[in-house]
Amino acid sequence: MPKITAETANGQIAFSCDEGKKLVLCLEDNGIDILHRCGGNARCTTCRVEIHTGDPGEIGEAEAAILATKSDLSDHTRLSCQVRVKDDLHITVVNQASVKGIDAGPRPVD
């Protein structure tokens, strides 16, 4: 089972996640209030994370297209709703509902 280490507004949180599960759901199911305003459809970029270590897999067409519309992202930015966990990952969660003061959005489907 892959291990996720997440840097959050509340400090570092580490947990295991089922292989193949969407990263956004792994984060949410482990108490991290990550934003996902579009419901996990690769349209809003609010669920983005910075990948420090580990292999998040290939970037799909929908994710690449929406990330290309943003100019302030690093080469290590990914949408957690599009990452299927297959490897240990060390990440930073960019947007959290408690920090932004808004509702997280509809729960993405697996």
N, CA, C and O atoms as a DFTB+ gen file, in Angstrom:
440 C
 N C O
     1  1       0.847      -1.171       0.000
     2  2       0.000       0.000       0.000
     3  2       0.901       1.246       0.000
     4  3       1.743       1.396       0.885
     5  1       0.730       2.137      -0.984
     6  2       1.565       3.333      -1.038
     7  2       1.341       4.251       0.168
     8  3       0.243       4.329       0.720
     9  1       2.411       4.936       0.551
    10  2       2.354       5.884       1.658
    11  2       2.354       7.307       1.093
    12  3       3.148       7.642       0.214
    13  1       1.457       8.124       1.612
    14  2       1.358       9.529       1.217
    15  2       1.815      10.379       2.398
    16  3       1.335      10.202       3.517
    17  1       2.732      11.293       2.151
    18  2       3.139      12.282       3.141
    19  2       2.721      13.634       2.586
    20  3       3.218      14.076       1.550
    21  1       1.794      14.288       3.293
    22  2       1.221      15.540       2.809
    23  2       1.582      16.701       3.727
    24  3       1.370      16.651       4.939
    25  1       2.128      17.739       3.122
    26  2       2.366      18.999       3.824
    27  2       1.083      19.804       3.709
    28  3       0.615      20.091       2.607
    29  1       0.514      20.166       4.857
    30  2      -0.764      20.877       4.871
    31  2      -0.646      22.144       5.708
    32  3       0.394      22.404       6.313
    33  1      -1.706      22.922       5.740
    34  2      -1.744      24.128       6.562
    35  2      -1.631      23.794       8.039
    36  3      -1.258      24.648       8.842
    37  1      -1.951      22.549       8.405
    38  2      -1.910      22.102       9.798
    39  2      -0.694      21.243      10.109
    40  3      -0.650      20.590      11.151
    41  1       0.295      21.233       9.220
    42  2       1.484      20.417       9.428
    43  2       1.492      19.204       8.520
    44  3       0.652      19.063       7.631
    45  1       2.453      18.338       8.759
    46  2       2.639      17.155       7.933
    47  2       1.742      16.019       8.418
    48  3       1.641      15.754       9.616
    49  1       1.096      15.357       7.466
    50  2       0.233      14.216       7.758
    51  2       0.682      13.067       6.859
    52  3       0.845      13.248       5.653
    53  1       0.881      11.888       7.443
    54  2       1.289      10.712       6.675
    55  2       0.252       9.605       6.860
    56  3      -0.283       9.414       7.953
    57  1      -0.021       8.887       5.783
    58  2      -1.003       7.815       5.818
    59  2      -0.788       6.898       4.625
    60  3      -0.068       7.247       3.689
    61  1      -1.404       5.738       4.657
    62  2      -1.363       4.806       3.538
    63  2      -2.623       4.967       2.709
    64  3      -3.662       5.398       3.208
    65  1      -2.516       4.617       1.445
    66  2      -3.644       4.759       0.523
    67  2      -3.704       3.539      -0.380
    68  3      -2.667       3.004      -0.771
    69  1      -4.890       3.103      -0.710
    70  2      -5.050       1.976      -1.627
    71  2      -4.491       2.325      -3.000
    72  3      -4.764       3.401      -3.534
    73  1      -3.724       1.429      -3.559
    74  2      -3.191       1.629      -4.899
    75  2      -4.341       1.761      -5.893
    76  3      -5.299       0.989      -5.852
    77  1      -4.239       2.739      -6.780
    78  2      -5.256       2.960      -7.800
    79  2      -6.333       3.957      -7.402
    80  3      -7.123       4.380      -8.246
    81  1      -6.376       4.339      -6.134
    82  2      -7.378       5.300      -5.671
    83  2      -6.958       6.712      -6.061
    84  3      -5.767       7.020      -6.101
    85  1      -7.939       7.572      -6.348
    86  2      -7.632       8.964      -6.671
    87  2      -6.998       9.635      -5.457
    88  3      -7.463       9.474      -4.328
    89  1      -5.935      10.385      -5.704
    90  2      -5.228      11.069      -4.626
    91  2      -6.147      12.012      -3.866
    92  3      -6.057      12.084      -2.640
    93  1      -7.019      12.731      -4.539
    94  2      -7.923      13.665      -3.865
    95  2      -8.780      12.943      -2.823
    96  3      -9.039      13.487      -1.750
    97  1      -9.222      11.720      -3.134
    98  2     -10.044      10.952      -2.194
    99  2      -9.209      10.431      -1.033
   100  3      -9.685      10.382       0.101
   101  1      -7.967      10.041      -1.309
   102  2      -7.063       9.608      -0.238
   103  2      -6.861      10.749       0.758
   104  3      -6.898      10.537       1.970
   105  1      -6.649      11.944       0.244
   106  2      -6.439      13.108       1.109
   107  2      -7.691      13.393       1.940
   108  3      -7.620      13.533       3.160
   109  1      -8.822      13.474       1.270
   110  2     -10.075      13.782       1.969
   111  2     -10.429      12.704       3.001
   112  3     -10.872      13.019       4.105
   113  1     -10.235      11.459       2.644
   114  2     -10.567      10.362       3.555
   115  2      -9.640      10.291       4.760
   116  3      -9.919       9.575       5.722
   117  1      -8.543      11.029       4.711
   118  2      -7.610      11.069       5.834
   119  2      -7.606      12.426       6.519
   120  3      -6.615      12.819       7.134
   121  1      -8.731      13.145       6.407
   122  2      -8.952      14.361       7.178
   123  2      -8.379      15.642       6.610
   124  3      -8.369      16.661       7.299
   125  1      -7.902      15.624       5.381
   126  2      -7.358      16.831       4.765
   127  2      -8.459      17.460       3.921
   128  3      -8.987      16.832       3.003
   129  1      -8.796      18.690       4.236
   130  2      -9.919      19.375       3.588
   131  2      -9.499      20.066       2.286
   132  3      -9.632      21.281       2.137
   133  1      -8.993      19.265       1.356
   134  2      -8.538      19.781       0.068
   135  2      -9.738      20.280      -0.740
   136  3     -10.813      19.681      -0.717
   137  1      -9.533      21.378      -1.445
   138  2     -10.586      21.880      -2.326
   139  2     -10.689      20.995      -3.565
   140  3      -9.695      20.441      -4.033
   141  1     -11.903      20.874      -4.085
   142  2     -12.173      20.157      -5.336
   143  2     -13.476      20.707      -5.878
   144  3     -14.476      19.996      -5.983
   145  1     -13.448      21.983      -6.218
   146  2     -14.651      22.735      -6.566
   147  2     -15.419      22.173      -7.763
   148  3     -16.641      22.315      -7.815
   149  1     -14.745      21.542      -8.721
   150  2     -15.448      21.023      -9.897
   151  2     -15.870      19.566      -9.722
   152  3     -16.411      18.961     -10.648
   153  1     -15.629      19.006      -8.550
   154  2     -16.037      17.629      -8.289
   155  2     -15.119      16.585      -8.898
   156  3     -15.529      15.445      -9.116
   157  1     -13.881      16.965      -9.172
   158  2     -12.907      15.995      -9.672
   159  2     -12.924      15.792     -11.171
   160  3     -12.599      14.709     -11.659
   161  1     -13.302      16.833     -11.912
   162  2     -13.418      16.705     -13.362
   163  2     -12.331      17.424     -14.162
   164  3     -12.504      17.665     -15.357
   165  1     -11.222      17.766     -13.521
   166  2     -10.085      18.421     -14.197
   167  2     -10.494      19.717     -14.881
   168  3     -10.059      19.993     -15.999
   169  1     -11.337      20.523     -14.211
   170  2     -11.769      21.787     -14.814
   171  2     -11.389      23.018     -14.007
   172  3     -11.337      24.115     -14.563
   173  1     -11.117      22.870     -12.699
   174  2     -10.960      24.084     -11.894
   175  2      -9.564      24.301     -11.307
   176  3      -9.231      25.438     -10.973
   177  1      -8.773      23.316     -11.173
   178  2      -7.409      23.322     -10.606
   179  2      -7.352      23.605      -9.107
   180  3      -6.259      23.824      -8.584
   181  1      -8.476      23.612      -8.394
   182  2      -8.418      23.890      -6.951
   183  2      -7.837      22.724      -6.161
   184  3      -7.401      22.920      -5.027
   185  1      -7.816      21.533      -6.715
   186  2      -7.288      20.363      -5.994
   187  2      -5.808      20.132      -6.280
   188  3      -5.289      19.040      -6.049
   189  1      -5.144      21.144      -6.774
   190  2      -3.746      20.926      -7.169
   191  2      -2.833      20.680      -5.976
   192  3      -3.061      21.159      -4.865
   193  1      -1.802      19.919      -6.260
   194  2      -0.770      19.586      -5.285
   195  2       0.587      19.753      -5.956
   196  3       0.701      19.696      -7.181
   197  1       1.600      19.958      -5.145
   198  2       2.975      19.958      -5.629
   199  2       3.574      18.609      -5.265
   200  3       3.519      18.200      -4.106
   201  1       4.138      17.922      -6.231
   202  2       4.761      16.616      -6.008
   203  2       6.240      16.838      -5.706
   204  3       6.977      17.358      -6.544
   205  1       6.673      16.446      -4.511
   206  2       8.081      16.579      -4.133
   207  2       8.867      15.325      -4.487
   208  3       9.956      15.405      -5.056
   209  1       8.308      14.164      -4.146
   210  2       8.947      12.901      -4.488
   211  2       7.874      11.874      -4.822
   212  3       6.725      11.991      -4.398
   213  1       8.274      10.868      -5.589
   214  2       7.362       9.803      -5.976
   215  2       6.870      10.005      -7.399
   216  3       7.040      11.071      -7.990
   217  1       6.266       8.969      -7.929
   218  2       5.774       8.976      -9.300
   219  2       4.252       9.084      -9.311
   220  3       3.563       8.128      -8.956
   221  1       3.713      10.253      -9.718
   222  2       2.259      10.410      -9.772
   223  2       1.637       9.858     -11.049
   224  3       0.420       9.929     -11.222
   225  1       2.446       9.316     -11.936
   226  2       1.928       8.792     -13.198
   227  2       1.904       9.850     -14.289
   228  3       2.273      11.004     -14.074
   229  1       1.468       9.432     -15.441
   230  2       1.411      10.323     -16.611
   231  2       0.284      11.348     -16.475
   232  3      -0.734      11.095     -15.832
   233  1       0.489      12.482     -17.081
   234  2      -0.545      13.514     -17.130
   235  2      -1.446      13.218     -18.322
   236  3      -0.973      13.062     -19.448
   237  1      -2.744      13.141     -18.064
   238  2      -3.711      12.899     -19.133
   239  2      -4.019      14.168     -19.904
   240  3      -3.601      15.261     -19.523
   241  1      -4.744      14.010     -20.981
   242  2      -5.062      15.127     -21.873
   243  2      -5.865      16.226     -21.180
   244  3      -5.552      17.406     -21.335
   245  1      -6.892      15.857     -20.421
   246  2      -7.733      16.867     -19.753
   247  2      -6.932      17.648     -18.715
   248  3      -7.064      18.867     -18.611
   249  1      -6.106      16.945     -17.951
   250  2      -5.288      17.612     -16.934
   251  2      -4.264      18.536     -17.584
   252  3      -4.095      19.673     -17.141
   253  1      -3.588      18.076     -18.608
   254  2      -2.586      18.898     -19.298
   255  2      -3.226      20.148     -19.879
   256  3      -2.637      21.228     -19.831
   257  1      -4.431      20.009     -20.427
   258  2      -5.110      21.149     -21.046
   259  2      -5.443      22.219     -20.016
   260  3      -5.216      23.400     -20.280
   261  1      -5.969      21.853     -18.861
   262  2      -6.334      22.864     -17.857
   263  2      -5.092      23.444     -17.199
   264  3      -5.061      24.642     -16.917
   265  1      -4.074      22.642     -16.947
   266  2      -2.841      23.176     -16.353
   267  2      -2.159      24.161     -17.305
   268  3      -1.507      25.102     -16.852
   269  1      -2.301      23.958     -18.602
   270  2      -1.695      24.847     -19.591
   271  2      -2.325      26.243     -19.580
   272  3      -1.740      27.190     -20.106
   273  1      -3.517      26.374     -18.982
   274  2      -4.173      27.687     -18.923
   275  2      -3.675      28.540     -17.765
   276  3      -4.031      29.714     -17.664
   277  1      -2.859      27.967     -16.893
   278  2      -2.351      28.664     -15.717
   279  2      -0.878      29.002     -15.922
   280  3      -0.113      28.174     -16.415
   281  1      -0.483      30.205     -15.548
   282  2       0.902      30.616     -15.769
   283  2       1.752      30.560     -14.504
   284  3       2.976      30.657     -14.586
   285  1       1.137      30.406     -13.349
   286  2       1.877      30.480     -12.090
   287  2       2.118      29.116     -11.438
   288  3       2.283      29.041     -10.220
   289  1       2.140      28.046     -12.222
   290  2       2.306      26.702     -11.684
   291  2       3.710      26.185     -11.956
   292  3       4.335      26.548     -12.952
   293  1       4.197      25.336     -11.064
   294  2       5.523      24.744     -11.266
   295  2       5.405      23.499     -12.149
   296  3       4.306      23.036     -12.456
   297  1       6.544      22.980     -12.540
   298  2       6.585      21.754     -13.337
   299  2       6.141      20.534     -12.535
   300  3       5.900      19.470     -13.105
   301  1       6.032      20.685     -11.221
   302  2       5.674      19.577     -10.344
   303  2       4.228      19.652      -9.864
   304  3       3.829      18.912      -8.965
   305  1       3.443      20.549     -10.465
   306  2       2.042      20.701     -10.095
   307  2       1.201      19.644     -10.792
   308  3       1.339      19.414     -11.993
   309  1       0.332      19.007     -10.025
   310  2      -0.614      18.033     -10.565
   311  2      -1.983      18.275      -9.941
   312  3      -2.089      18.888      -8.879
   313  1      -3.019      17.795     -10.600
   314  2      -4.371      17.827     -10.052
   315  2      -4.598      16.518      -9.312
   316  3      -4.516      15.440      -9.901
   317  1      -4.882      16.616      -8.027
   318  2      -5.037      15.395      -7.225
   319  2      -6.230      14.558      -7.667
   320  3      -6.277      13.358      -7.398
   321  1      -7.196      15.181      -8.343
   322  2      -8.350      14.421      -8.835
   323  2      -7.999      13.568     -10.042
   324  3      -8.778      12.695     -10.423
   325  1      -6.842      13.802     -10.651
   326  2      -6.431      13.057     -11.833
   327  2      -5.303      12.069     -11.563
   328  3      -4.936      11.290     -12.442
   329  1      -4.751      12.099     -10.349
   330  2      -3.656      11.197      -9.989
   331  2      -4.224       9.933      -9.354
   332  3      -4.931       9.996      -8.348
   333  1      -3.909       8.797      -9.944
   334  2      -4.234       7.496      -9.359
   335  2      -2.978       7.032      -8.627
   336  3      -1.933       6.833      -9.246
   337  1      -3.078       6.863      -7.328
   338  2      -1.910       6.548      -6.507
   339  2      -1.352       5.183      -6.876
   340  3      -2.067       4.181      -6.896
   341  1      -0.049       5.169      -7.168
   342  2       0.630       3.910      -7.479
   343  2       1.981       3.815      -6.799
   344  3       2.619       2.762      -6.823
   345  1       2.428       4.919      -6.187
   346  2       3.765       5.012      -5.621
   347  2       3.681       5.837      -4.342
   348  3       2.730       6.594      -4.149
   349  1       4.681       5.688      -3.465
   350  2       4.774       6.585      -2.321
   351  2       4.922       8.009      -2.847
   352  3       5.664       8.248      -3.799
   353  1       4.218       8.952      -2.230
   354  2       4.273      10.345      -2.668
   355  2       4.502      11.271      -1.480
   356  3       3.945      11.058      -0.404
   357  1       5.315      12.288      -1.676
   358  2       5.463      13.389      -0.721
   359  2       4.977      14.613      -1.475
   360  3       5.529      14.976      -2.513
   361  1       3.932      15.251      -0.941
   362  2       3.262      16.338      -1.650
   363  2       3.009      17.525      -0.729
   364  3       3.099      17.410       0.493
   365  1       2.694      18.654      -1.329
   366  2       2.145      19.802      -0.612
   367  2       0.748      20.043      -1.149
   368  3       0.551      20.130      -2.361
   369  1      -0.222      20.151      -0.253
   370  2      -1.594      20.473      -0.622
   371  2      -1.669      21.991      -0.781
   372  3      -1.378      22.722       0.166
   373  1      -2.051      22.468      -1.949
   374  2      -2.021      23.895      -2.248
   375  2      -3.237      24.639      -1.685
   376  3      -3.087      25.716      -1.108
   377  1      -4.426      24.080      -1.846
   378  2      -5.654      24.773      -1.423
   379  2      -6.480      23.925      -0.459
   380  3      -6.848      22.792      -0.767
   381  1      -6.762      24.486       0.699
   382  2      -7.603      23.798       1.676
   383  2      -8.821      24.668       2.006
   384  3      -8.719      25.891       2.096
   385  1      -9.963      24.018       2.182
   386  2     -11.212      24.719       2.460
   387  2     -11.104      25.582       3.707
   388  3     -11.598      26.709       3.723
   389  1     -10.463      25.066       4.757
   390  2     -10.360      25.814       6.013
   391  2      -9.506      27.067       5.870
   392  3      -9.716      28.036       6.600
   393  1      -8.564      27.069       4.962
   394  2      -7.709      28.234       4.739
   395  2      -8.422      29.248       3.844
   396  3      -8.367      30.451       4.098
   397  1      -9.089      28.761       2.797
   398  2      -9.777      29.632       1.845
   399  2     -11.117      30.127       2.375
   400  3     -11.649      31.120       1.878
   401  1     -11.671      29.442       3.384
   402  2     -12.949      29.850       3.962
   403  2     -14.137      29.553       3.069
   404  3     -15.152      30.246       3.135
   405  1     -14.020      28.526       2.234
   406  2     -15.138      28.136       1.356
   407  2     -15.358      26.635       1.457
   408  3     -14.514      25.900       1.968
   409  1     -16.509      26.196       0.961
   410  2     -16.834      24.785       0.919
   411  2     -15.882      24.070      -0.022
   412  3     -15.488      24.625      -1.048
   413  1     -15.512      22.853       0.315
   414  2     -14.554      22.090      -0.499
   415  2     -15.057      21.815      -1.903
   416  3     -14.267      21.747      -2.844
   417  1     -16.356      21.657      -2.051
   418  2     -16.940      21.296      -3.348
   419  2     -17.491      19.890      -3.284
   420  3     -17.307      19.192      -2.287
   421  1     -18.178      19.459      -4.358
   422  2     -18.759      18.109      -4.354
   423  2     -17.676      17.040      -4.353
   424  3     -16.654      17.171      -5.026
   425  1     -17.918      15.975      -3.583
   426  2     -16.938      14.893      -3.499
   427  2     -16.752      14.241      -4.864
   428  3     -17.721      13.835      -5.506
   429  1     -15.497      14.145      -5.302
   430  2     -15.239      13.463      -6.577
   431  2     -15.630      11.991      -6.491
   432  3     -15.544      11.370      -5.431
   433  1     -16.057      11.451      -7.617
   434  2     -16.372      10.029      -7.672
   435  2     -15.083       9.263      -7.945
   436  3     -14.147       9.787      -8.548
   437  1     -15.055       8.018      -7.490
   438  2     -13.871       7.195      -7.716
   439  2     -13.968       6.557      -9.040
   440  3     -13.069       5.814      -9.434
